[in-house]
Each structure stands twice: as structure tokens, then as C-alpha cells.
Amino acid sequence: MKTKLLLLATFFSVAAFSQTISSFNSDPNSDFTIVNPSAPIDQTPTGANAVWTFNNLNATGTNIDTYAAPTATQLSTYPGTTEVLSITTQGGTPTVSEFFQREDGSGTYITGVSQGDIVLNYSTTNAFIGLFPLNFGDNNSGAVAGTFTYQGTNGTFTGTFTATVEAYGTLNIPDPILPDYIGNVTRLRIDQNLSFSIPPIFNNIGTLTQTTYYYYDNTADNIAFRYTNASIVSGFLGINETTETHERNTEITLSRNTVDASRFELYPNPAKDFITISSKDNQVITKVSIVDVQGRNVFTSSIATARVPVTSLQQGMYFITLETESGAITTKKFIKQ
């Protein structure tokens, strides 16, 4: 059950500070280093201009985030799902956890979680994260309900789910070998409290309590660090376990050859035929690449250009990566109409 909690936990990781989170997900194919701190890290600072320092993080593994459209079977099982996040843990025999999401004009929701023999299906009431972009101070809280499965035992759950952008500031991750990471981040906190039952006889047979922090790097516009504490207790199911997970985005926190995404503007966005790139400080773009939400490269150009054709792209969200003549890189999101 411990492995299942570890992976379930990962789902629930300006001028000076942007205080804005443009979307819930990591960028496609984001690589996260799983770390184990030598001592507990202090995440108590909250509010404006907070400062966090995470020392002595020992690498223990790797997770890779990928995205895909739901299959017909998945869509039938998790109605309304528009995207499936797969987190693949590397090393030995890779293990894959799937997290089902719904994104539409009303916001981003969780519709289900499936990892090994533990499944949460939010079929009765989806978990509402928010209508992105989210800003500092935004709070979304509501009821959730659905069904669960664990090792052949089926039942229902009810509970609450809260997502709050409750802090922004500076995240420091000292490194004994590589350059230290010092980044401006905005933090999203998610709290989930569930009660399990097997109706009509066995009610309130167990609980799941979970808190997750997502630290979004304002320059990279991606998750820099994610942390979860998950506790599941059920005498009926024979479980009493608390698990912590810590993950640092490998590229963002171990490589700082990036340029602030806010220094570039994309317009129009949403776009129909072309995306025009505008640099606030006249930086020269030498390479442009575009990937879809599944991580597939759909466009690459090594010709210096500020106008990118997107007519041939299907409707949806895309990620455009810009490389400047100095070698600095940034990634921004845009919508194709």
C-alpha cells in the first residue's frame, strides 16, 4: 500500500513575483527527481513574500509526467475526462500511475485516480481545482463523492476538496555540486479529506487525509517542486499508513539557463493562423519548437523568426519553447482555435 500512497500523493506535487498560476499541469515530459530530505523541510511560511529553503535533498528516483487523450474505455469509466496524466516511476520495472482530469470552460477538475489496485473515481462529484489562471488569494472548496476500489473491495467515498493559492515568494534549494536553485514561485495548496463506506451496512470504514503543495516557477511557468503528505487509516481494510513524497523538477531546479517567460508576449492568444512573438527587451529568437499536451513535437524552426504559423495545428493547448541567441530558453502556453 505504501507505493500506492507515494504515487497517489504526487498527484495531490512578478516583477519579482507573478502570483499567477497559468495552468494546473506540469509541462509534457517533465522529469522530476524524487528526493528524501535528511531532515524535515520547513513549509510553514505562507502569504506574500514568503521564503522557503529546502536543504539536503537526497535523490532516490525519477518520475516522468506524460499526457494523453482518454481511451474509449477510460472515458466510459471516468465520464467527462479530457486528459490523462501518467506518472512513470523509473528504475527497475517502471510503474505507471494514471490521473484523470477534466478541463472545460468551467475549470479544471479531477475525475479519477488509478494506481495498481487502488482506484478513486470521482463519478458523483468531481474535485474542482479552479478556473485557470489562478491568482494569489484564490480559494476553491467543495464536496467530492464517488467510488473506490482496493484489492477487490468496492465501496463509496464522500468528502471535501480545497485548492488555494496561499503563498508566493522565493524558493531556495542549495546543491553541493551544481549551482543552487533560487527561484520566484507561487504556491498552490490542495487539501483532501475523504471518508470510505461499503453501503448499506459498513459506513465510515476509513479515511484519507491529504495535503499537497505545488511550487510553480514563475520564470519557467512550470512546477518546480511538489510535496504531498497522505494518511490513510482503515481497520476494516487493514491499513494505517502515512507517507510523504518530495519531488524537484530536474530541469528547472538543476539548470538555470532560462529566461523569464514574462519577458515575452504571444499574440493573438488564442491564435488561429499565426502566433507573433514579442520580446520586451528585444531578445533575438533563434529556435522555436511547439509540442502538444501529449508531448509530441508538432513544429520546429531554427530560423530566426517572430511569426510562427499554426494554421495546421488542431484546436487545443500547446507549449511553445523559445531559444534566444544567448542560449537561454523559456516555454509558454498558447491556445489554438
C-alpha atoms as a printed R data frame, in Angstrom:
    type eleno elety resid chain resno       x      y       z
1   ATOM     1    CA   MET     A     1   0.000  0.000   0.000
2   ATOM     2    CA   LYS     A     2   2.970  2.319   0.618
3   ATOM     3    CA   THR     A     3   3.928  2.513  -3.064
4   ATOM     4    CA   LYS     A     4   0.344  3.297  -3.965
5   ATOM     5    CA   LEU     A     5   0.237  6.150  -1.461
6   ATOM     6    CA   LEU     A     6   3.510  7.539  -2.779
7   ATOM     7    CA   LEU     A     7   2.142  7.807  -6.285
8   ATOM     8    CA   LEU     A     8  -1.329  8.898  -5.261
9   ATOM     9    CA   ALA     A     9   0.376 11.597  -3.238
10  ATOM    10    CA   THR     A    10   2.245 13.021  -6.193
11  ATOM    11    CA   PHE     A    11  -0.986 13.955  -7.890
12  ATOM    12    CA   PHE     A    12  -2.484 15.880  -4.876
13  ATOM    13    CA   SER     A    13   3.029 17.810  -6.009
14  ATOM    14    CA   VAL     A    14   6.286 39.300 -10.609
15  ATOM    15    CA   ALA     A    15   8.213 41.921 -11.424
16  ATOM    16    CA   ALA     A    16   9.657 39.975  -8.579
17  ATOM    17    CA   PHE     A    17   6.698 37.587  -8.286
18  ATOM    18    CA   SER     A    18   3.925 36.848 -10.760
19  ATOM    19    CA   GLN     A    19   1.493 35.460  -8.131
20  ATOM    20    CA   THR     A    20  -0.308 33.754 -11.035
21  ATOM    21    CA   ILE     A    21  -0.539 30.076 -11.984
22  ATOM    22    CA   SER     A    22  -1.461 29.696 -15.643
23  ATOM    23    CA   SER     A    23  -2.444 26.005 -15.581
24  ATOM    24    CA   PHE     A    24  -2.540 23.106 -13.137
25  ATOM    25    CA   ASN     A    25  -0.388 20.606 -15.013
26  ATOM    26    CA   SER     A    26   3.344 20.310 -15.440
27  ATOM    27    CA   ASP     A    27   4.722 20.672 -18.956
28  ATOM    28    CA   PRO     A    28   4.572 17.434 -21.022
29  ATOM    29    CA   ASN     A    29   7.530 15.103 -20.396
30  ATOM    30    CA   SER     A    30   8.602 16.954 -17.264
31  ATOM    31    CA   ASP     A    31  11.241 14.968 -15.382
32  ATOM    32    CA   PHE     A    32  11.054 15.016 -11.570
33  ATOM    33    CA   THR     A    33  13.789 13.805  -9.242
34  ATOM    34    CA   ILE     A    34  12.303 12.037  -6.222
35  ATOM    35    CA   VAL     A    35  14.183 13.240  -3.140
36  ATOM    36    CA   ASN     A    36  14.400 12.288   0.522
37  ATOM    37    CA   PRO     A    37  15.400 15.161   2.848
38  ATOM    38    CA   SER     A    38  17.932 14.384   5.570
39  ATOM    39    CA   ALA     A    39  15.709 16.401   7.937
40  ATOM    40    CA   PRO     A    40  12.100 17.634   7.617
41  ATOM    41    CA   ILE     A    41  11.789 20.673   5.346
42  ATOM    42    CA   ASP     A    42  10.036 23.786   6.648
43  ATOM    43    CA   GLN     A    43   6.991 24.684   4.548
44  ATOM    44    CA   THR     A    44   5.222 26.775   7.198
45  ATOM    45    CA   PRO     A    45   5.940 30.205   5.604
46  ATOM    46    CA   THR     A    46   2.798 31.409   3.854
47  ATOM    47    CA   GLY     A    47   1.294 34.567   2.405
48  ATOM    48    CA   ALA     A    48   3.141 37.246   0.441
49  ATOM    49    CA   ASN     A    49   6.936 37.319   0.005
50  ATOM    50    CA   ALA     A    50   7.486 34.017   1.787
51  ATOM    51    CA   VAL     A    51  10.924 32.369   1.760
52  ATOM    52    CA   TRP     A    52  11.484 28.605   1.727
53  ATOM    53    CA   THR     A    53  14.846 26.808   1.902
54  ATOM    54    CA   PHE     A    54  14.948 23.065   1.232
55  ATOM    55    CA   ASN     A    55  18.332 21.652   2.276
56  ATOM    56    CA   ASN     A    56  19.994 18.244   1.964
57  ATOM    57    CA   LEU     A    57  17.709 16.639  -0.612
58  ATOM    58    CA   ASN     A    58  18.956 13.146  -1.437
59  ATOM    59    CA   ALA     A    59  17.902 11.765  -4.826
60  ATOM    60    CA   THR     A    60  16.166  8.378  -4.691
61  ATOM    61    CA   GLY     A    61  14.444  8.017  -8.077
62  ATOM    62    CA   THR     A    62  12.812  9.657 -11.076
63  ATOM    63    CA   ASN     A    63   9.232 10.350 -12.183
64  ATOM    64    CA   ILE     A    64   8.260 11.448 -15.698
65  ATOM    65    CA   ASP     A    65   4.933 13.179 -16.459
66  ATOM    66    CA   THR     A    66   3.244 12.457 -19.797
67  ATOM    67    CA   TYR     A    67  -0.220 13.334 -21.098
68  ATOM    68    CA   ALA     A    68  -2.671 11.703 -23.497
69  ATOM    69    CA   ALA     A    69  -6.311 11.864 -24.523
70  ATOM    70    CA   PRO     A    70  -8.519  9.281 -22.747
71  ATOM    71    CA   THR     A    71  -9.291  5.985 -24.456
72  ATOM    72    CA   ALA     A    72 -12.912  4.985 -25.031
73  ATOM    73    CA   THR     A    73 -12.742  2.672 -22.007
74  ATOM    74    CA   GLN     A    74 -11.261  5.358 -19.778
75  ATOM    75    CA   LEU     A    75 -13.855  7.878 -20.903
76  ATOM    76    CA   SER     A    76 -16.617  5.406 -20.096
77  ATOM    77    CA   THR     A    77 -15.156  4.715 -16.646
78  ATOM    78    CA   TYR     A    78 -14.360  8.345 -15.844
79  ATOM    79    CA   PRO     A    79 -17.060 10.395 -17.634
80  ATOM    80    CA   GLY     A    80 -16.073 13.861 -18.775
81  ATOM    81    CA   THR     A    81 -12.332 13.167 -18.757
82  ATOM    82    CA   THR     A    82 -10.436 15.214 -21.346
83  ATOM    83    CA   GLU     A    83  -6.841 14.363 -20.415
84  ATOM    84    CA   VAL     A    84  -4.912 11.572 -18.697
85  ATOM    85    CA   LEU     A    85  -1.712 12.279 -16.781
86  ATOM    86    CA   SER     A    86   0.597  9.269 -16.498
87  ATOM    87    CA   ILE     A    87   3.386  9.428 -13.930
88  ATOM    88    CA   THR     A    88   6.026  6.809 -14.694
89  ATOM    89    CA   THR     A    89   8.476  5.929 -11.943
90  ATOM    90    CA   GLN     A    90  11.805  4.869 -13.429
91  ATOM    91    CA   GLY     A    91  14.246  2.270 -12.126
92  ATOM    92    CA   GLY     A    92  13.895 -1.494 -12.227
93  ATOM    93    CA   THR     A    93  10.479 -2.277 -13.660
94  ATOM    94    CA   PRO     A    94   8.803  1.072 -14.384
95  ATOM    95    CA   THR     A    95   5.465  1.625 -12.651
96  ATOM    96    CA   VAL     A    96   2.758  3.868 -14.064
97  ATOM    97    CA   SER     A    97   0.026  5.756 -12.236
98  ATOM    98    CA   GLU     A    98  -2.831  7.364 -14.135
99  ATOM    99    CA   PHE     A    99  -4.653 10.512 -13.106
100 ATOM   100    CA   PHE     A   100  -7.791 11.550 -14.948
101 ATOM   101    CA   GLN     A   101  -8.712 15.190 -15.456
102 ATOM   102    CA   ARG     A   102 -11.495 17.207 -16.970
103 ATOM   103    CA   GLU     A   103 -10.805 20.646 -18.382
104 ATOM   104    CA   ASP     A   104 -13.515 22.791 -19.935
105 ATOM   105    CA   GLY     A   105 -14.859 26.317 -19.864
106 ATOM   106    CA   SER     A   106 -15.831 25.980 -16.209
107 ATOM   107    CA   GLY     A   107 -12.383 24.957 -14.971
108 ATOM   108    CA   THR     A   108 -10.084 22.036 -14.207
109 ATOM   109    CA   TYR     A   109 -11.363 19.002 -12.303
110 ATOM   110    CA   ILE     A   110 -10.097 15.624 -11.094
111 ATOM   111    CA   THR     A   111 -12.301 12.769 -12.324
112 ATOM   112    CA   GLY     A   112 -10.276  9.794 -11.126
113 ATOM   113    CA   VAL     A   113  -7.037  8.241  -9.890
114 ATOM   114    CA   SER     A   114  -5.856  4.728 -10.757
115 ATOM   115    CA   GLN     A   115  -2.643  3.163  -9.475
116 ATOM   116    CA   GLY     A   116  -2.186 -0.564  -9.171
117 ATOM   117    CA   ASP     A   117  -5.026 -1.956  -7.048
118 ATOM   118    CA   ILE     A   118  -6.218  1.358  -5.591
119 ATOM   119    CA   VAL     A   119  -8.758  3.400  -7.555
120 ATOM   120    CA   LEU     A   120 -10.667  6.591  -6.744
121 ATOM   121    CA   ASN     A   121 -13.452  7.500  -9.159
122 ATOM   122    CA   TYR     A   122 -14.983 10.951  -8.556
123 ATOM   123    CA   SER     A   123 -18.015  9.971 -10.607
124 ATOM   124    CA   THR     A   124 -20.648 11.512  -8.327
125 ATOM   125    CA   THR     A   125 -18.933 14.863  -7.742
126 ATOM   126    CA   ASN     A   126 -15.656 15.751  -9.452
127 ATOM   127    CA   ALA     A   127 -12.928 17.530  -7.471
128 ATOM   128    CA   PHE     A   128 -12.829 21.166  -8.622
129 ATOM   129    CA   ILE     A   129  -9.337 22.689  -8.674
130 ATOM   130    CA   GLY     A   130 -10.201 26.020 -10.288
131 ATOM   131    CA   LEU     A   131 -10.636 28.050 -13.451
132 ATOM   132    CA   PHE     A   132  -7.098 28.885 -14.546
133 ATOM   133    CA   PRO     A   133  -5.231 31.146 -14.456
134 ATOM   134    CA   LEU     A   134  -5.377 31.270 -10.660
135 ATOM   135    CA   ASN     A   135  -4.078 34.227  -8.670
136 ATOM   136    CA   PHE     A   136  -2.757 34.673  -5.156
137 ATOM   137    CA   GLY     A   137  -5.696 34.519  -2.752
138 ATOM   138    CA   ASP     A   138  -7.940 32.368  -4.947
139 ATOM   139    CA   ASN     A   139  -9.723 29.636  -2.986
140 ATOM   140    CA   ASN     A   140 -11.980 26.862  -4.276
141 ATOM   141    CA   SER     A   141 -13.587 24.467  -1.818
142 ATOM   142    CA   GLY     A   142 -16.388 21.967  -2.200
143 ATOM   143    CA   ALA     A   143 -17.709 18.455  -1.748
144 ATOM   144    CA   VAL     A   144 -16.456 15.392  -3.615
145 ATOM   145    CA   ALA     A   145 -18.003 11.943  -3.914
146 ATOM   146    CA   GLY     A   146 -17.626  8.742  -5.864
147 ATOM   147    CA   THR     A   147 -16.484  5.141  -5.643
148 ATOM   148    CA   PHE     A   148 -13.295  3.389  -4.566
149 ATOM   149    CA   THR     A   149 -11.715  0.001  -5.185
150 ATOM   150    CA   TYR     A   150  -8.938 -1.611  -3.168
151 ATOM   151    CA   GLN     A   151  -7.769 -5.201  -3.649
152 ATOM   152    CA   GLY     A   152 -11.193 -6.389  -4.720
153 ATOM   153    CA   THR     A   153 -13.111 -4.381  -2.108
154 ATOM   154    CA   ASN     A   154 -15.567 -1.897  -3.620
155 ATOM   155    CA   GLY     A   155 -17.274  0.978  -1.892
156 ATOM   156    CA   THR     A   156 -18.090  4.665  -1.941
157 ATOM   157    CA   PHE     A   157 -16.487  7.813  -0.596
158 ATOM   158    CA   THR     A   158 -17.568 11.322   0.316
159 ATOM   159    CA   GLY     A   159 -15.526 14.260   1.497
160 ATOM   160    CA   THR     A   160 -14.162 17.726   0.837
161 ATOM   161    CA   PHE     A   161 -11.568 19.130  -1.557
162 ATOM   162    CA   THR     A   162  -9.936 22.561  -1.278
163 ATOM   163    CA   ALA     A   163  -7.466 24.278  -3.618
164 ATOM   164    CA   THR     A   164  -5.910 27.582  -2.517
165 ATOM   165    CA   VAL     A   165  -3.190 29.817  -3.952
166 ATOM   166    CA   GLU     A   166  -1.978 30.766  -0.498
167 ATOM   167    CA   ALA     A   167   1.627 31.868  -0.892
168 ATOM   168    CA   TYR     A   168   4.258 33.314  -3.187
169 ATOM   169    CA   GLY     A   169   7.895 34.188  -2.692
170 ATOM   170    CA   THR     A   170  11.398 32.752  -3.070
171 ATOM   171    CA   LEU     A   171  12.300 29.057  -3.099
172 ATOM   172    CA   ASN     A   172  15.929 28.156  -2.344
173 ATOM   173    CA   ILE     A   173  17.320 24.670  -2.999
174 ATOM   174    CA   PRO     A   174  21.053 24.590  -2.181
175 ATOM   175    CA   ASP     A   175  23.072 21.974  -4.079
176 ATOM   176    CA   PRO     A   176  26.528 20.731  -3.004
177 ATOM   177    CA   ILE     A   177  27.716 20.190  -6.589
178 ATOM   178    CA   LEU     A   178  25.562 22.072  -9.086
179 ATOM   179    CA   PRO     A   179  24.526 25.757  -8.903
180 ATOM   180    CA   ASP     A   180  21.920 26.444  -6.219
181 ATOM   181    CA   TYR     A   181  18.326 26.907  -7.333
182 ATOM   182    CA   ILE     A   182  16.853 30.269  -6.336
183 ATOM   183    CA   GLY     A   183  13.515 30.962  -7.965
184 ATOM   184    CA   ASN     A   184  10.420 33.110  -7.665
185 ATOM   185    CA   VAL     A   185   7.484 30.761  -7.129
186 ATOM   186    CA   THR     A   186   3.748 30.772  -6.475
187 ATOM   187    CA   ARG     A   187   2.329 28.008  -4.273
188 ATOM   188    CA   LEU     A   188  -0.915 26.089  -4.714
189 ATOM   189    CA   ARG     A   189  -2.120 24.093  -1.709
190 ATOM   190    CA   ILE     A   190  -4.603 21.237  -2.086
191 ATOM   191    CA   ASP     A   191  -6.329 19.567   0.892
192 ATOM   192    CA   GLN     A   192  -8.485 16.481   0.560
193 ATOM   193    CA   ASN     A   193 -10.419 14.659   3.293
194 ATOM   194    CA   LEU     A   194 -12.337 11.506   2.347
195 ATOM   195    CA   SER     A   195 -14.470  9.026   4.278
196 ATOM   196    CA   PHE     A   196 -14.947  5.490   2.905
197 ATOM   197    CA   SER     A   197 -18.026  3.274   3.210
198 ATOM   198    CA   ILE     A   198 -19.366 -0.025   1.887
199 ATOM   199    CA   PRO     A   199 -23.126  0.550   1.787
200 ATOM   200    CA   PRO     A   200 -25.603 -0.317   3.016
201 ATOM   201    CA   ILE     A   201 -24.040 -1.923   6.095
202 ATOM   202    CA   PHE     A   202 -20.457 -0.749   6.588
203 ATOM   203    CA   ASN     A   203 -20.305  3.024   6.865
204 ATOM   204    CA   ASN     A   204 -17.279  5.177   7.689
205 ATOM   205    CA   ILE     A   205 -14.822  2.299   7.477
206 ATOM   206    CA   GLY     A   206 -11.790  4.505   6.870
207 ATOM   207    CA   THR     A   207 -10.391  7.914   5.994
208 ATOM   208    CA   LEU     A   208  -7.907  9.524   3.631
209 ATOM   209    CA   THR     A   209  -6.349 12.849   4.651
210 ATOM   210    CA   GLN     A   210  -4.029 14.548   2.209
211 ATOM   211    CA   THR     A   211  -2.186 17.855   1.814
212 ATOM   212    CA   THR     A   212  -0.201 18.765  -1.300
213 ATOM   213    CA   TYR     A   213   1.958 21.791  -2.112
214 ATOM   214    CA   TYR     A   214   2.777 22.723  -5.713
215 ATOM   215    CA   TYR     A   215   5.508 25.348  -6.165
216 ATOM   216    CA   TYR     A   216   5.198 26.903  -9.645
217 ATOM   217    CA   ASP     A   217   8.337 28.558 -11.018
218 ATOM   218    CA   ASN     A   218   7.296 31.953 -12.394
219 ATOM   219    CA   THR     A   219  10.109 32.052 -14.955
220 ATOM   220    CA   ALA     A   220   9.644 28.556 -16.390
221 ATOM   221    CA   ASP     A   221   5.835 28.598 -15.950
222 ATOM   222    CA   ASN     A   222   6.062 25.009 -14.695
223 ATOM   223    CA   ILE     A   223   6.086 23.090 -11.402
224 ATOM   224    CA   ALA     A   224   9.492 23.411  -9.707
225 ATOM   225    CA   PHE     A   225   8.732 21.346  -6.600
226 ATOM   226    CA   ARG     A   226   5.816 19.276  -5.341
227 ATOM   227    CA   TYR     A   227   5.207 17.719  -1.938
228 ATOM   228    CA   THR     A   228   2.444 15.563  -0.502
229 ATOM   229    CA   ASN     A   229   1.590 14.149   2.901
230 ATOM   230    CA   ALA     A   230  -1.066 11.425   2.673
231 ATOM   231    CA   SER     A   231  -2.544  9.441   5.563
232 ATOM   232    CA   ILE     A   232  -4.958  6.559   5.086
233 ATOM   233    CA   VAL     A   233  -6.475  4.729   8.041
234 ATOM   234    CA   SER     A   234  -8.928  1.809   7.908
235 ATOM   235    CA   GLY     A   235  -9.196 -1.010  10.405
236 ATOM   236    CA   PHE     A   236 -11.684 -2.683   8.078
237 ATOM   237    CA   LEU     A   237  -9.153 -2.745   5.222
238 ATOM   238    CA   GLY     A   238  -6.163 -3.303   7.496
239 ATOM   239    CA   ILE     A   239  -4.413 -0.025   6.629
240 ATOM   240    CA   ASN     A   240  -2.793  2.582   8.880
241 ATOM   241    CA   GLU     A   241  -0.156  4.500   6.983
242 ATOM   242    CA   THR     A   242   1.228  7.989   6.475
243 ATOM   243    CA   THR     A   243   3.523  8.758   3.544
244 ATOM   244    CA   GLU     A   244   5.435 11.849   2.418
245 ATOM   245    CA   THR     A   245   6.727 12.489  -1.098
246 ATOM   246    CA   HIS     A   246   9.115 15.201  -2.286
247 ATOM   247    CA   GLU     A   247   9.916 15.882  -5.951
248 ATOM   248    CA   ARG     A   248  12.072 18.564  -7.579
249 ATOM   249    CA   ASN     A   249  11.719 19.341 -11.270
250 ATOM   250    CA   THR     A   250  15.040 18.097 -12.608
251 ATOM   251    CA   GLU     A   251  15.457 20.580 -15.462
252 ATOM   252    CA   ILE     A   252  14.170 23.663 -13.668
253 ATOM   253    CA   THR     A   253  15.939 23.217 -10.327
254 ATOM   254    CA   LEU     A   254  19.212 21.802 -11.680
255 ATOM   255    CA   SER     A   255  19.596 24.060 -14.725
256 ATOM   256    CA   ARG     A   256  19.114 27.826 -14.638
257 ATOM   257    CA   ASN     A   257  19.805 28.679 -18.311
258 ATOM   258    CA   THR     A   258  16.307 30.090 -18.594
259 ATOM   259    CA   VAL     A   259  14.812 33.463 -19.356
260 ATOM   260    CA   ASP     A   260  11.745 34.872 -17.610
261 ATOM   261    CA   ALA     A   261   8.667 33.853 -19.609
262 ATOM   262    CA   SER     A   262   7.066 37.197 -18.749
263 ATOM   263    CA   ARG     A   263   9.706 38.907 -20.946
264 ATOM   264    CA   PHE     A   264   7.891 37.519 -23.993
265 ATOM   265    CA   GLU     A   265   4.327 38.005 -25.186
266 ATOM   266    CA   LEU     A   266   2.389 35.793 -27.599
267 ATOM   267    CA   TYR     A   267  -0.420 37.299 -29.616
268 ATOM   268    CA   PRO     A   268  -3.060 36.657 -30.581
269 ATOM   269    CA   ASN     A   269  -3.673 34.039 -27.927
270 ATOM   270    CA   PRO     A   270  -5.866 32.114 -28.663
271 ATOM   271    CA   ALA     A   271  -4.453 32.009 -32.204
272 ATOM   272    CA   LYS     A   272  -5.931 30.862 -35.493
273 ATOM   273    CA   ASP     A   273  -3.299 31.244 -38.233
274 ATOM   274    CA   PHE     A   274  -0.142 32.742 -36.713
275 ATOM   275    CA   ILE     A   275   1.476 33.384 -33.326
276 ATOM   276    CA   THR     A   276   3.548 36.558 -33.097
277 ATOM   277    CA   ILE     A   277   6.344 36.639 -30.508
278 ATOM   278    CA   SER     A   278   7.189 39.965 -28.913
279 ATOM   279    CA   SER     A   279  10.246 40.459 -26.685
280 ATOM   280    CA   LYS     A   280  10.102 43.230 -24.092
281 ATOM   281    CA   ASP     A   281  13.889 43.662 -24.237
282 ATOM   282    CA   ASN     A   282  14.463 42.895 -27.943
283 ATOM   283    CA   GLN     A   283  15.943 39.434 -27.469
284 ATOM   284    CA   VAL     A   284  16.527 37.566 -30.741
285 ATOM   285    CA   ILE     A   285  14.733 34.216 -31.080
286 ATOM   286    CA   THR     A   286  16.948 31.662 -32.855
287 ATOM   287    CA   LYS     A   287  14.881 28.498 -32.393
288 ATOM   288    CA   VAL     A   288  11.188 27.767 -31.911
289 ATOM   289    CA   SER     A   289   9.576 24.419 -31.115
290 ATOM   290    CA   ILE     A   290   5.975 23.505 -30.304
291 ATOM   291    CA   VAL     A   291   4.657 20.390 -28.547
292 ATOM   292    CA   ASP     A   292   1.075 19.350 -27.850
293 ATOM   293    CA   VAL     A   293  -0.282 18.281 -24.454
294 ATOM   294    CA   GLN     A   294   0.819 14.706 -25.174
295 ATOM   295    CA   GLY     A   295   4.426 15.836 -25.573
296 ATOM   296    CA   ARG     A   296   4.565 15.304 -29.345
297 ATOM   297    CA   ASN     A   297   6.638 17.789 -31.313
298 ATOM   298    CA   VAL     A   298   4.422 19.425 -33.931
299 ATOM   299    CA   PHE     A   299   6.669 22.270 -35.110
300 ATOM   300    CA   THR     A   300  10.368 23.163 -35.069
301 ATOM   301    CA   SER     A   301  12.204 26.035 -36.732
302 ATOM   302    CA   SER     A   302  15.845 27.079 -36.405
303 ATOM   303    CA   ILE     A   303  15.287 30.192 -38.490
304 ATOM   304    CA   ALA     A   304  15.192 33.445 -36.541
305 ATOM   305    CA   THR     A   305  11.539 34.422 -36.610
306 ATOM   306    CA   ALA     A   306   8.963 36.316 -34.596
307 ATOM   307    CA   ARG     A   307   5.943 34.955 -36.500
308 ATOM   308    CA   VAL     A   308   5.067 31.269 -36.251
309 ATOM   309    CA   PRO     A   309   2.444 29.554 -38.453
310 ATOM   310    CA   VAL     A   310  -0.118 27.484 -36.519
311 ATOM   311    CA   THR     A   311  -2.826 27.012 -39.166
312 ATOM   312    CA   SER     A   312  -2.172 23.278 -39.465
313 ATOM   313    CA   LEU     A   313  -2.489 22.614 -35.726
314 ATOM   314    CA   GLN     A   314  -5.647 21.099 -34.288
315 ATOM   315    CA   GLN     A   315  -7.622 23.029 -31.694
316 ATOM   316    CA   GLY     A   316  -6.285 22.779 -28.156
317 ATOM   317    CA   MET     A   317  -3.471 23.785 -25.800
318 ATOM   318    CA   TYR     A   318   0.172 23.833 -26.922
319 ATOM   319    CA   PHE     A   319   3.574 24.656 -25.412
320 ATOM   320    CA   ILE     A   320   5.987 26.823 -27.403
321 ATOM   321    CA   THR     A   321   9.668 26.800 -26.422
322 ATOM   322    CA   LEU     A   322  11.799 29.786 -27.409
323 ATOM   323    CA   GLU     A   323  15.600 29.766 -27.520
324 ATOM   324    CA   THR     A   324  17.460 33.074 -27.727
325 ATOM   325    CA   GLU     A   325  20.812 33.858 -29.313
326 ATOM   326    CA   SER     A   326  22.369 33.758 -25.836
327 ATOM   327    CA   GLY     A   327  21.207 30.148 -25.430
328 ATOM   328    CA   ALA     A   328  18.582 30.955 -22.802
329 ATOM   329    CA   ILE     A   329  15.310 29.045 -23.051
330 ATOM   330    CA   THR     A   330  11.736 29.679 -21.973
331 ATOM   331    CA   THR     A   331   8.412 27.931 -22.520
332 ATOM   332    CA   LYS     A   332   4.958 29.499 -22.782
333 ATOM   333    CA   LYS     A   333   1.479 28.103 -23.316
334 ATOM   334    CA   PHE     A   334  -0.986 29.100 -26.034
335 ATOM   335    CA   ILE     A   335  -4.369 28.017 -27.347
336 ATOM   336    CA   LYS     A   336  -5.058 27.113 -30.985
337 ATOM   337    CA   GLN     A   337  -8.599 27.998 -32.015
